[in-house]
Amino acid sequence: MIGRDPAVPEAPDPAEPKPRHFRALFLSDVHLGTRGCQADLLLDFLRLHDAETVYLVGDIVDGWRLKRSWYWPQSHNDVVQKILRKGRKGARIVYLPGNHDEFLRDYLGSHFGGVEIVDSLVHESADGRRFVVIHGDQFDVVVRNAKWLAHLGDWAYTFALGVNTGFNIARRRLGFGYWSLSAWAKLKVKNAVSFIGAFEQALTTEARRLGADGVICGHIHHAAIHDRFGITYVNTGDWVESCTAVAEHHDGRMEILTWTKPAEALAPAARAEVLGAA
């Protein structure tokens, strides 16, 4: 069988709707290899959103879970292929490993299939702001100093996601979209809210130390954009609970994109608005 010449761009699929285009997209905490990964929603999102640069801000693949038991359905493979296809079509793909895909930190500085692997970098936005881009586990004291406790917490989190999955199966049967019970519960727990605040402050302090205007990270599965600590903090969220990404518009504006329902399931007017066609 003759393979496709990688130097020749792939022909666009005439059946595909035209995606929204951004200067950069930031995705993290996909956790491919787990049952909690919302791979179908992410595939739909990737189909309808393009960017000059796609940053994969860690925990894209869950190596912790795959070591314990193998789970890799076709939809997870399709996500990988969709991202690689964006690279073949001209997007720059940058992978910044997190704690769940830390095995990739052995390959920092390498390129695989057009994907750059780096620990952290500085992204300059269209309006001239400099953002440190990093997964963020380096500033989580539990992950850094008590890895056994982090693994125990991961087990408990997996159980919570199992409950969340059953809850959303029932919602779908009733005609409702995806909603994260676990994310809602996390924000109601005082200790979790305190941890999120401490994490945000640690990341912004490091960005300020490096002379940057802001930081873009993942890790804690809580999407946010704010200037609460005198410097811009951006968190991409995740694709197991909130189904969010962060996009940089061509004017440098940052926006959280939430994708909890496939575009085909939206009413025509709402679909047009989501795709920027209204």
KOLVEXRO-982124 format. One line per 5 residues: their letters; for each residue x, y, z of N, C-alpha, C. Coordinates in nm, 2 decimals. Last residue first. Layout:
BEGIN
A) X/Y/Z/X/Y/Z/X/Y/Z ~ ...
end
This chain:
BEGIN
AAGLV) -2.30/3.36/1.34/-2.42/3.44/1.35/-2.38/3.59/1.32 ~ -2.08/3.20/1.34/-2.14/3.23/1.21/-2.26/3.32/1.22 ~ -1.96/3.09/1.56/-1.92/3.23/1.52/-1.97/3.27/1.39 ~ -2.05/2.86/1.66/-1.95/2.85/1.56/-1.90/2.99/1.51 ~ -2.24/2.95/1.84/-2.13/2.88/1.89/-2.01/2.88/1.79
EARAA) -2.43/3.06/1.66/-2.37/3.14/1.75/-2.24/3.08/1.81 ~ -2.51/2.83/1.52/-2.45/2.93/1.45/-2.38/3.03/1.54 ~ -2.63/2.69/1.74/-2.51/2.63/1.67/-2.44/2.74/1.59 ~ -2.85/2.85/1.80/-2.74/2.84/1.90/-2.62/2.78/1.83 ~ -2.99/2.82/1.56/-2.95/2.95/1.60/-2.83/2.94/1.70
PALAE) -3.04/2.53/1.56/-2.97/2.60/1.45/-2.91/2.74/1.49 ~ -2.97/2.37/1.87/-3.07/2.43/1.78/-2.99/2.51/1.68 ~ -2.73/2.11/1.90/-2.78/2.24/1.93/-2.88/2.28/1.83 ~ -2.63/1.87/1.82/-2.74/1.86/1.91/-2.80/2.00/1.95 ~ -2.41/1.93/1.66/-2.53/1.88/1.60/-2.65/1.87/1.69
APKTW) -2.22/1.99/1.85/-2.28/2.10/1.77/-2.41/2.05/1.71 ~ -2.25/1.83/2.17/-2.21/1.83/2.03/-2.28/1.93/1.95 ~ -2.19/1.99/2.48/-2.29/1.93/2.39/-2.24/1.94/2.25 ~ -1.99/2.12/2.61/-2.05/2.01/2.68/-2.16/1.94/2.60 ~ -1.75/2.31/2.59/-1.81/2.23/2.48/-1.87/2.10/2.55
TLIEM) -1.64/2.64/2.63/-1.70/2.52/2.70/-1.78/2.45/2.59 ~ -1.36/2.84/2.63/-1.46/2.78/2.54/-1.51/2.65/2.61 ~ -1.24/3.14/2.75/-1.27/3.00/2.79/-1.38/2.95/2.69 ~ -1.01/3.36/2.59/-1.15/3.32/2.61/-1.16/3.17/2.65 ~ -0.81/3.64/2.54/-0.82/3.51/2.58/-0.97/3.47/2.62
RGDHH) -0.70/3.85/2.27/-0.80/3.83/2.38/-0.81/3.68/2.41 ~ -0.54/3.89/2.05/-0.48/3.86/2.18/-0.57/3.83/2.29 ~ -0.67/3.90/1.81/-0.64/4.03/1.87/-0.57/4.01/2.01 ~ -0.74/3.64/1.75/-0.63/3.71/1.67/-0.59/3.85/1.72 ~ -0.78/3.47/2.07/-0.83/3.53/1.95/-0.71/3.60/1.87
EAVAT) -0.70/3.18/2.22/-0.65/3.32/2.20/-0.70/3.37/2.07 ~ -0.89/2.97/2.43/-0.86/3.02/2.29/-0.80/3.16/2.30 ~ -0.90/2.69/2.63/-0.88/2.83/2.62/-0.83/2.87/2.48 ~ -1.16/2.45/2.70/-1.03/2.49/2.64/-1.02/2.64/2.65 ~ -1.36/2.20/2.87/-1.32/2.34/2.84/-1.18/2.35/2.77
CSEVW) -1.51/2.00/3.03/-1.50/2.01/2.88/-1.47/2.15/2.83 ~ -1.52/1.95/3.30/-1.58/2.07/3.25/-1.59/2.08/3.10 ~ -1.43/1.67/3.33/-1.53/1.73/3.41/-1.60/1.84/3.34 ~ -1.25/1.59/3.13/-1.32/1.48/3.21/-1.44/1.54/3.29 ~ -1.10/1.78/3.02/-1.19/1.71/2.93/-1.24/1.58/3.00
DGTNV) -1.04/2.11/3.17/-1.01/1.97/3.15/-1.12/1.91/3.05 ~ -0.88/2.42/3.22/-0.98/2.33/3.26/-0.95/2.19/3.23 ~ -0.68/2.61/3.17/-0.76/2.56/3.06/-0.87/2.47/3.10 ~ -0.64/2.92/3.33/-0.64/2.77/3.35/-0.73/2.72/3.24 ~ -0.45/3.21/3.38/-0.54/3.14/3.28/-0.53/2.99/3.31
YTIGF) -0.40/3.52/3.53/-0.40/3.37/3.55/-0.50/3.31/3.45 ~ -0.21/3.81/3.51/-0.32/3.73/3.44/-0.30/3.58/3.47 ~ -0.17/3.97/3.82/-0.11/3.92/3.69/-0.21/3.82/3.64 ~ -0.29/4.03/4.05/-0.21/4.14/3.99/-0.14/4.09/3.86 ~ -0.45/3.82/4.13/-0.32/3.84/4.20/-0.23/3.94/4.13
RDHIA) -0.67/3.83/3.96/-0.69/3.85/4.10/-0.56/3.87/4.18 ~ -0.74/3.83/3.70/-0.62/3.91/3.74/-0.62/3.93/3.89 ~ -0.84/3.53/3.52/-0.86/3.64/3.61/-0.73/3.71/3.64 ~ -1.00/3.25/3.41/-0.92/3.36/3.36/-0.95/3.48/3.45 ~ -1.04/2.90/3.43/-1.05/3.03/3.49/-0.96/3.13/3.41
AHHIH) -1.13/2.56/3.50/-1.10/2.67/3.40/-1.12/2.80/3.47 ~ -1.00/2.31/3.67/-1.08/2.43/3.70/-1.05/2.54/3.61 ~ -0.81/2.11/3.69/-0.94/2.08/3.64/-1.04/2.19/3.67 ~ -0.55/2.14/3.77/-0.65/2.13/3.88/-0.79/2.12/3.83 ~ -0.39/2.12/3.52/-0.37/2.04/3.63/-0.48/2.03/3.73
GCIVG) -0.28/2.41/3.36/-0.39/2.31/3.37/-0.39/2.25/3.51 ~ -0.20/2.75/3.25/-0.17/2.62/3.30/-0.30/2.53/3.30 ~ -0.04/3.04/3.19/-0.14/2.95/3.13/-0.11/2.81/3.18 ~ 0.02/3.36/3.33/0.06/3.22/3.32/-0.06/3.14/3.27 ~ 0.17/3.69/3.26/0.06/3.60/3.30/0.11/3.45/3.29
DAGLR) 0.38/3.84/3.19/0.25/3.91/3.22/0.14/3.82/3.27 ~ 0.70/3.77/3.34/0.59/3.75/3.24/0.47/3.83/3.29 ~ 0.92/3.75/3.51/0.90/3.87/3.43/0.79/3.86/3.33 ~ 0.95/3.54/3.68/1.01/3.53/3.55/0.99/3.65/3.46 ~ 0.79/3.63/3.89/0.93/3.61/3.91/1.01/3.60/3.78
RAETT) 0.54/3.60/3.77/0.59/3.74/3.80/0.74/3.73/3.82 ~ 0.52/3.33/3.76/0.52/3.40/3.64/0.57/3.54/3.66 ~ 0.52/3.27/4.04/0.63/3.22/3.95/0.63/3.30/3.82 ~ 0.28/3.39/4.11/0.40/3.43/4.17/0.52/3.39/4.09 ~ 0.10/3.23/3.97/0.11/3.37/3.93/0.24/3.43/3.99
LAQEF) 0.13/2.99/4.10/0.16/3.00/3.96/0.18/3.14/3.92 ~ 0.04/3.05/4.36/0.18/3.00/4.34/0.22/3.01/4.19 ~ -0.22/3.13/4.32/-0.13/3.23/4.37/0.02/3.18/4.35 ~ -0.34/2.89/4.23/-0.34/3.00/4.14/-0.23/3.10/4.19 ~ -0.30/2.73/4.47/-0.24/2.69/4.34/-0.23/2.81/4.25
AGIFS) -0.46/2.87/4.65/-0.32/2.86/4.68/-0.24/2.82/4.55 ~ -0.72/2.83/4.52/-0.66/2.96/4.54/-0.51/2.96/4.57 ~ -0.74/2.55/4.54/-0.74/2.62/4.41/-0.68/2.76/4.42 ~ -0.75/2.51/4.82/-0.64/2.46/4.74/-0.62/2.53/4.60 ~ -0.99/2.63/4.88/-0.87/2.69/4.93/-0.75/2.64/4.86
VANKV) -1.16/2.46/4.75/-1.16/2.60/4.70/-1.03/2.66/4.75 ~ -1.12/2.23/4.90/-1.08/2.23/4.76/-1.07/2.37/4.70 ~ -1.21/2.30/5.15/-1.07/2.27/5.13/-1.02/2.27/4.99 ~ -1.49/2.34/5.10/-1.40/2.45/5.14/-1.26/2.43/5.12 ~ -1.67/2.23/4.83/-1.59/2.18/4.94/-1.49/2.29/4.98
KLKAW) -1.79/2.31/4.61/-1.87/2.33/4.73/-1.79/2.29/4.85 ~ -1.63/2.24/4.40/-1.64/2.38/4.43/-1.72/2.41/4.55 ~ -1.68/1.97/4.39/-1.55/2.01/4.43/-1.55/2.16/4.47 ~ -1.94/1.95/4.30/-1.92/1.91/4.44/-1.78/1.97/4.48 ~ -1.90/2.03/4.03/-1.99/2.11/4.12/-1.96/2.08/4.27
ASLSW) -1.74/1.82/3.94/-1.69/1.96/3.94/-1.77/2.05/4.03 ~ -1.92/1.61/3.97/-1.80/1.61/4.05/-1.74/1.75/4.05 ~ -2.12/1.67/3.78/-2.16/1.66/3.92/-2.03/1.67/4.01 ~ -2.12/1.84/3.50/-2.03/1.77/3.59/-2.07/1.78/3.73 ~ -2.33/1.76/3.23/-2.31/1.84/3.34/-2.22/1.77/3.44
YGFGL) -2.44/1.73/2.89/-2.34/1.69/2.99/-2.33/1.80/3.10 ~ -2.80/1.78/2.84/-2.66/1.78/2.80/-2.57/1.74/2.92 ~ -3.10/1.58/2.84/-3.02/1.69/2.89/-2.87/1.67/2.84 ~ -3.27/1.36/2.78/-3.26/1.47/2.69/-3.17/1.59/2.73 ~ -3.27/1.15/2.95/-3.37/1.25/2.97/-3.37/1.37/2.87
RRRAI) -3.04/1.03/2.87/-3.16/0.96/2.84/-3.28/1.05/2.86 ~ -2.85/1.21/2.97/-2.87/1.20/2.83/-3.00/1.13/2.79 ~ -2.89/1.17/3.25/-2.92/1.30/3.19/-2.94/1.29/3.04 ~ -2.78/0.90/3.27/-2.93/0.93/3.30/-2.97/1.06/3.24 ~ -2.52/0.96/3.21/-2.60/0.87/3.12/-2.75/0.89/3.14
NFGTN) -2.45/1.12/3.42/-2.47/1.18/3.29/-2.54/1.09/3.19 ~ -2.43/0.93/3.63/-2.53/1.05/3.64/-2.56/1.11/3.50 ~ -2.23/0.77/3.54/-2.36/0.72/3.55/-2.47/0.83/3.56 ~ -2.02/0.97/3.56/-2.05/0.90/3.43/-2.19/0.85/3.43 ~ -2.01/1.02/3.83/-2.04/1.13/3.74/-2.08/1.07/3.60
VGLAF) -1.91/0.78/3.93/-2.05/0.82/3.97/-2.10/0.93/3.87 ~ -1.66/0.79/3.81/-1.75/0.68/3.78/-1.90/0.72/3.81 ~ -1.55/1.01/3.93/-1.59/1.02/3.79/-1.68/0.91/3.75 ~ -1.51/0.90/4.19/-1.61/1.01/4.17/-1.65/1.03/4.03 ~ -1.32/0.71/4.12/-1.45/0.67/4.18/-1.55/0.78/4.16
TYAWD) -1.11/0.89/4.05/-1.16/0.79/3.95/-1.30/0.74/4.00 ~ -1.06/1.01/4.30/-1.11/1.09/4.19/-1.17/1.00/4.08 ~ -0.95/0.79/4.43/-1.07/0.85/4.48/-1.14/0.93/4.37 ~ -0.71/0.77/4.28/-0.81/0.65/4.29/-0.95/0.71/4.33 ~ -0.59/1.01/4.33/-0.63/0.98/4.19/-0.73/0.86/4.19
GLHAL) -0.53/0.99/4.60/-0.63/1.09/4.55/-0.68/1.06/4.41 ~ -0.33/0.80/4.57/-0.45/0.77/4.64/-0.56/0.86/4.61 ~ -0.14/0.95/4.42/-0.20/0.83/4.36/-0.33/0.79/4.43 ~ -0.09/1.14/4.62/-0.14/1.19/4.49/-0.21/1.07/4.42 ~ 0.03/0.99/4.81/-0.10/1.05/4.84/-0.17/1.10/4.71
WKANR) 0.26/0.92/4.68/0.17/0.81/4.71/0.03/0.87/4.74 ~ 0.40/1.16/4.66/0.34/1.11/4.54/0.24/0.99/4.57 ~ 0.45/1.41/4.81/0.39/1.29/4.86/0.32/1.22/4.75 ~ 0.57/1.63/4.68/0.63/1.58/4.80/0.57/1.45/4.86 ~ 0.44/1.69/4.44/0.58/1.71/4.45/0.64/1.63/4.57
VVVDF) 0.17/1.65/4.49/0.23/1.58/4.38/0.39/1.58/4.39 ~ 0.14/1.83/4.70/0.11/1.69/4.72/0.18/1.61/4.61 ~ 0.21/2.08/4.60/0.29/2.02/4.70/0.27/1.88/4.72 ~ 0.23/2.19/4.28/0.13/2.11/4.37/0.22/2.04/4.47 ~ 0.39/2.28/4.10/0.36/2.37/4.21/0.25/2.31/4.30
QDGHI) 0.41/2.10/3.90/0.54/2.14/3.97/0.51/2.23/4.09 ~ 0.17/2.10/3.77/0.19/2.00/3.88/0.32/2.03/3.96 ~ 0.16/2.27/3.56/0.13/2.32/3.69/0.16/2.23/3.80 ~ 0.22/2.30/3.27/0.11/2.22/3.32/0.07/2.26/3.46 ~ 0.27/2.62/3.13/0.32/2.51/3.20/0.21/2.43/3.26
VVFRR) 0.37/2.92/2.99/0.28/2.80/2.97/0.34/2.68/3.03 ~ 0.38/3.25/3.06/0.44/3.13/3.09/0.34/3.02/3.07 ~ 0.31/3.51/2.83/0.25/3.41/2.92/0.35/3.29/2.94 ~ 0.33/3.84/2.75/0.41/3.72/2.76/0.35/3.63/2.87 ~ 0.15/4.05/2.52/0.17/4.00/2.65/0.25/3.86/2.65
GDASE) 0.10/4.14/2.26/0.23/4.16/2.32/0.25/4.11/2.46 ~ -0.13/4.07/2.14/-0.13/4.21/2.19/0.00/4.23/2.27 ~ -0.10/3.81/2.07/-0.10/3.90/1.96/-0.09/4.05/2.01 ~ 0.14/3.67/2.32/0.01/3.69/2.26/0.01/3.80/2.15 ~ 0.39/3.44/2.35/0.36/3.59/2.33/0.23/3.60/2.26
HVLSD) 0.47/3.20/2.58/0.39/3.23/2.47/0.36/3.38/2.46 ~ 0.74/3.03/2.70/0.68/3.16/2.70/0.60/3.18/2.57 ~ 0.73/2.70/2.84/0.77/2.80/2.74/0.70/2.93/2.77 ~ 0.82/2.37/2.96/0.74/2.50/2.97/0.80/2.59/2.87 ~ 0.91/2.13/2.85/0.86/2.13/2.99/0.77/2.26/3.01
VIEVG) 0.81/2.00/2.53/0.89/2.09/2.61/0.83/2.09/2.75 ~ 0.80/1.86/2.22/0.78/1.83/2.36/0.87/1.92/2.44 ~ 0.62/1.90/1.92/0.73/1.94/2.00/0.70/1.91/2.15 ~ 0.52/1.69/1.66/0.48/1.75/1.79/0.61/1.78/1.87 ~ 0.59/1.56/1.43/0.56/1.71/1.42/0.52/1.77/1.55
GFHSG) 0.65/1.31/1.52/0.53/1.33/1.43/0.49/1.47/1.42 ~ 0.81/1.44/1.78/0.75/1.32/1.74/0.63/1.35/1.65 ~ 1.10/1.59/1.90/0.99/1.61/1.81/0.94/1.47/1.77 ~ 1.25/1.69/2.22/1.23/1.61/2.10/1.11/1.65/2.02 ~ 1.25/1.84/2.45/1.33/1.89/2.34/1.32/1.80/2.21
LYDRL) 1.21/1.56/2.66/1.20/1.70/2.64/1.30/1.75/2.53 ~ 1.17/1.29/2.72/1.19/1.33/2.58/1.18/1.48/2.55 ~ 1.10/1.25/2.97/1.23/1.19/2.93/1.27/1.23/2.79 ~ 0.85/1.34/2.99/0.95/1.43/3.03/1.09/1.38/3.00 ~ 0.68/1.14/2.93/0.72/1.22/2.82/0.83/1.32/2.86
FEDHN) 0.60/1.04/3.18/0.70/0.96/3.10/0.75/1.04/2.98 ~ 0.40/1.20/3.27/0.54/1.24/3.30/0.64/1.16/3.23 ~ 0.13/1.22/3.25/0.20/1.18/3.13/0.35/1.22/3.15 ~ 0.05/1.31/3.50/0.00/1.18/3.45/0.07/1.13/3.33 ~ 0.19/1.56/3.52/0.23/1.45/3.61/0.17/1.31/3.56
GPLYV) 0.25/1.67/3.18/0.20/1.69/3.32/0.25/1.57/3.40 ~ 0.43/1.81/2.90/0.38/1.70/2.98/0.34/1.74/3.12 ~ 0.33/1.99/2.64/0.40/2.02/2.77/0.35/1.91/2.87 ~ 0.35/2.00/2.30/0.31/1.92/2.41/0.39/1.95/2.53 ~ 0.24/2.18/2.03/0.34/2.18/2.14/0.28/2.10/2.25
IRAGK) 0.21/2.22/1.69/0.16/2.14/1.80/0.27/2.13/1.91 ~ 0.12/2.44/1.44/0.22/2.41/1.53/0.16/2.34/1.65 ~ -0.06/2.35/1.15/-0.06/2.40/1.29/0.07/2.36/1.36 ~ -0.06/2.21/0.90/0.01/2.34/0.92/0.02/2.40/1.06 ~ -0.17/1.97/0.87/-0.23/2.08/0.79/-0.17/2.21/0.82
RGKRL) -0.03/1.82/1.05/0.00/1.80/0.91/-0.06/1.91/0.82 ~ -0.16/1.91/1.28/-0.02/1.94/1.26/0.02/1.92/1.11 ~ -0.41/1.80/1.25/-0.40/1.95/1.25/-0.25/1.99/1.23 ~ -0.34/1.53/1.27/-0.38/1.58/1.14/-0.38/1.74/1.13 ~ -0.29/1.51/1.54/-0.18/1.50/1.44/-0.21/1.55/1.31
IKQVV) -0.55/1.54/1.63/-0.45/1.64/1.67/-0.33/1.64/1.57 ~ -0.67/1.31/1.52/-0.72/1.45/1.49/-0.62/1.55/1.52 ~ -0.52/1.11/1.64/-0.51/1.13/1.50/-0.56/1.26/1.46 ~ -0.61/1.14/1.91/-0.47/1.15/1.88/-0.45/1.18/1.73 ~ -0.89/1.09/1.87/-0.84/1.22/1.92/-0.70/1.24/1.89
DNHSQ) -0.88/0.82/1.79/-0.93/0.93/1.70/-0.89/1.07/1.74 ~ -0.81/0.69/2.02/-0.71/0.69/1.91/-0.75/0.80/1.81 ~ -1.04/0.74/2.16/-0.92/0.80/2.21/-0.81/0.80/2.10 ~ -1.22/0.59/2.01/-1.24/0.74/2.01/-1.12/0.80/2.07 ~ -1.15/0.32/2.04/-1.12/0.39/1.92/-1.13/0.54/1.92
PWYWS) -1.01/0.29/2.38/-1.11/0.27/2.28/-1.08/0.35/2.15 ~ -0.82/0.18/2.60/-0.79/0.27/2.49/-0.89/0.24/2.37 ~ -0.69/0.07/2.88/-0.82/0.11/2.83/-0.80/0.21/2.72 ~ -0.53/-0.14/3.10/-0.53/-0.09/2.97/-0.67/-0.06/2.92 ~ -0.43/-0.06/3.43/-0.52/-0.14/3.34/-0.53/-0.07/3.21
RKLRW) -0.20/0.07/3.53/-0.28/-0.02/3.62/-0.37/-0.11/3.53 ~ -0.10/0.22/3.33/-0.01/0.13/3.39/-0.09/0.02/3.48 ~ -0.31/0.39/3.27/-0.28/0.28/3.18/-0.18/0.18/3.23 ~ -0.30/0.56/3.49/-0.41/0.47/3.48/-0.38/0.35/3.38 ~ -0.06/0.70/3.44/-0.08/0.64/3.57/-0.19/0.53/3.56
GDVID) -0.09/0.82/3.18/0.00/0.70/3.20/-0.02/0.63/3.33 ~ -0.32/0.95/3.01/-0.31/0.92/3.16/-0.22/0.79/3.17 ~ -0.25/1.22/2.80/-0.26/1.08/2.81/-0.24/1.05/2.96 ~ -0.25/1.48/2.89/-0.33/1.45/2.77/-0.35/1.30/2.77 ~ -0.11/1.61/3.09/-0.21/1.51/3.12/-0.31/1.48/3.01
GVLYV) -0.04/1.93/2.91/-0.02/1.82/3.01/-0.14/1.74/3.04 ~ -0.14/2.11/2.72/-0.08/2.16/2.84/-0.09/2.05/2.95 ~ -0.08/2.16/2.40/-0.13/2.05/2.48/-0.07/2.06/2.62 ~ -0.15/2.42/2.19/-0.07/2.38/2.31/-0.15/2.27/2.38 ~ -0.14/2.49/1.86/-0.22/2.41/1.96/-0.12/2.37/2.07
TEADH) -0.15/2.76/1.64/-0.07/2.68/1.74/-0.16/2.62/1.84 ~ -0.35/2.84/1.48/-0.22/2.84/1.42/-0.13/2.76/1.51 ~ -0.65/2.64/1.50/-0.56/2.74/1.55/-0.42/2.73/1.48 ~ -1.00/2.54/1.50/-0.86/2.53/1.45/-0.78/2.65/1.51 ~ -1.29/2.36/1.56/-1.20/2.47/1.61/-1.06/2.44/1.56
LRLFD) -1.44/2.14/1.49/-1.49/2.27/1.47/-1.41/2.39/1.52 ~ -1.30/1.92/1.57/-1.35/1.92/1.43/-1.39/2.06/1.39 ~ -1.26/1.96/1.84/-1.15/1.97/1.75/-1.19/1.98/1.60 ~ -1.53/1.91/1.93/-1.46/2.04/1.95/-1.35/2.06/1.85 ~ -1.55/1.64/1.86/-1.64/1.73/1.80/-1.59/1.87/1.81
LLLDA) -1.35/1.53/2.03/-1.34/1.52/1.89/-1.43/1.62/1.81 ~ -1.46/1.60/2.28/-1.34/1.66/2.24/-1.32/1.65/2.09 ~ -1.68/1.43/2.29/-1.70/1.58/2.29/-1.58/1.65/2.24 ~ -1.55/1.19/2.29/-1.64/1.22/2.18/-1.67/1.37/2.17 ~ -1.40/1.19/2.53/-1.33/1.19/2.40/-1.42/1.23/2.28
QCGRT) -1.38/1.26/2.81/-1.50/1.29/2.72/-1.45/1.30/2.58 ~ -1.27/1.02/3.04/-1.23/1.11/2.93/-1.35/1.13/2.84 ~ -1.33/0.82/3.22/-1.39/0.95/3.24/-1.36/1.05/3.13 ~ -1.18/0.60/3.15/-1.32/0.59/3.11/-1.39/0.73/3.13 ~ -0.86/0.67/3.01/-0.95/0.66/3.12/-1.09/0.66/3.07
GLHVD) -0.71/0.73/2.79/-0.68/0.61/2.85/-0.76/0.58/2.98 ~ -0.67/1.08/2.82/-0.69/0.96/2.73/-0.64/0.84/2.80 ~ -0.68/1.32/2.97/-0.68/1.19/3.03/-0.73/1.08/2.94 ~ -0.69/1.60/2.93/-0.78/1.52/2.85/-0.79/1.38/2.92 ~ -0.54/1.82/3.04/-0.61/1.73/3.12/-0.73/1.65/3.05
SLFLA) -0.58/2.09/2.80/-0.51/2.01/2.90/-0.60/1.91/2.97 ~ -0.52/2.33/2.54/-0.60/2.21/2.59/-0.52/2.14/2.70 ~ -0.54/2.62/2.37/-0.48/2.56/2.49/-0.57/2.45/2.54 ~ -0.48/2.77/2.06/-0.57/2.69/2.14/-0.49/2.62/2.25 ~ -0.43/3.08/1.88/-0.38/2.96/1.96/-0.49/2.90/2.04
RFHRP) -0.58/3.22/1.70/-0.44/3.23/1.70/-0.37/3.11/1.77 ~ -0.85/3.03/1.55/-0.79/3.12/1.65/-0.64/3.13/1.63 ~ -1.15/2.98/1.37/-1.01/2.98/1.37/-0.95/3.08/1.47 ~ -1.41/2.74/1.34/-1.37/2.87/1.39/-1.21/2.86/1.39 ~ -1.45/2.54/1.04/-1.43/2.56/1.18/-1.39/2.70/1.21
KPEAP) -1.70/2.46/0.82/-1.58/2.54/0.83/-1.56/2.57/0.98 ~ -1.80/2.11/0.82/-1.83/2.25/0.83/-1.70/2.33/0.86 ~ -1.72/1.86/0.59/-1.69/1.92/0.72/-1.73/2.06/0.72 ~ -1.75/1.76/0.34/-1.87/1.75/0.43/-1.85/1.82/0.56 ~ -1.51/1.79/0.21/-1.62/1.89/0.17/-1.74/1.88/0.26
DPAEP) -1.22/1.79/0.37/-1.34/1.71/0.36/-1.45/1.81/0.33 ~ -0.92/1.91/0.20/-1.03/1.93/0.30/-1.15/1.84/0.27 ~ -0.64/1.71/0.14/-0.75/1.78/0.09/-0.86/1.79/0.19 ~ -0.33/1.76/0.31/-0.45/1.68/0.29/-0.56/1.77/0.23 ~ -0.03/1.87/0.13/-0.14/1.89/0.23/-0.26/1.81/0.20
VAPDR) 0.26/1.68/0.09/0.14/1.73/0.02/0.02/1.75/0.12 ~ 0.45/1.57/0.24/0.47/1.71/0.19/0.35/1.77/0.12 ~ 0.37/1.31/0.29/0.35/1.41/0.40/0.37/1.55/0.35 ~ 0.20/1.12/0.07/0.32/1.20/0.08/0.29/1.31/0.18 ~ 0.06/0.82/0.20/0.04/0.96/0.16/0.17/1.03/0.17
GIM) 0.18/0.50/0.08/0.14/0.59/0.19/0.12/0.73/0.13 ~ 0.06/0.22/-0.09/0.14/0.34/-0.10/0.09/0.44/0.00 ~ 0.08/-0.12/0.00/0.00/0.00/0.00/0.09/0.12/0.00
end
